[in-house]
């Protein structure tokens, strides 16, 4: 039974985690998250839904703060007000507060090389040979409209010389790309694609992600492991500069022109003129602060108020 298994596996899991942390100092900072995951595995199916114990809400009255979920000193200690312009870096503050964030696993194809070798010319798939494919995850991302469907992605520049990332460069060159939604079943492969690979390296190959060449509108490939993928056309680029006038980010606004959805995650018997995905089957991955990812977790369905 799950109850008996918890006593069998709990000591093993804890000892393994501790030994791993001691032998690998770089993971000590993530030990708390790992222990939380282990606890969730051990007690899965026994822990009540966190929303089930929330206090009753009465419209017009201040909400009651649940002491079991809120930090014990909430509202009683020092109140910090940060001016981003005065910080050494606002990066950790932003990625640890705006959470969880959906993740766009962006796949792009570079523009063709200016010169193609004889070997390339003899290949049947000339576009694939003369271009470099790229795939990488970005969590400054969300959809922002549905009529027409639009999304945004923030591409922060990298390094002291503030170079544009390969994904962004490909988007600027070709004005098209694919956003693949990350799910639990291929988290590690998708995370591997975020490595600082050279621009001539195909991250599909490095990560093992499947390259699927079936997009109807754009030339970029999609990720085969993704249950949902958006074919996108570039709509607008909004450049962002810091207080010193240095370029730091490009915000891409794009129109979704095709949506690929695996039948395994489509809501059964839904009207396909108004399609809907079962999020519990999609099992999306979100991004927190540091290098921490999160899964869907507990759910609660709250109807909109009738006014």
Secondary structure, 3 states (H helix, E strand, C coil): CHHHHHHHHHHHHHHHHHHHHHHCHHHHHHHHHHHHHHHHHHCCCCCCCHHHHCCCCCCCCCCCCCCCCCCCCCCCCCCCCCCHHHCCCCHHHHHHHCCCEECEEEEEECCCCCCCCHHHHCCCCHHHHHCCEEEEEECCEEEEEECCEEEEEEEECECCCCECCHHHHHHHHHCEEEEEECEHHHHHHHHHCCCCCCCCCCHHHHHCCCEECCCCCCCCCEECCCCEEEEEEEEEEEEEECCCCCEEEEEEEEEEEEEEECHHHECCCCCHHHCCECHHHHCECEECCCCCEECCCCCCCCCCCCC
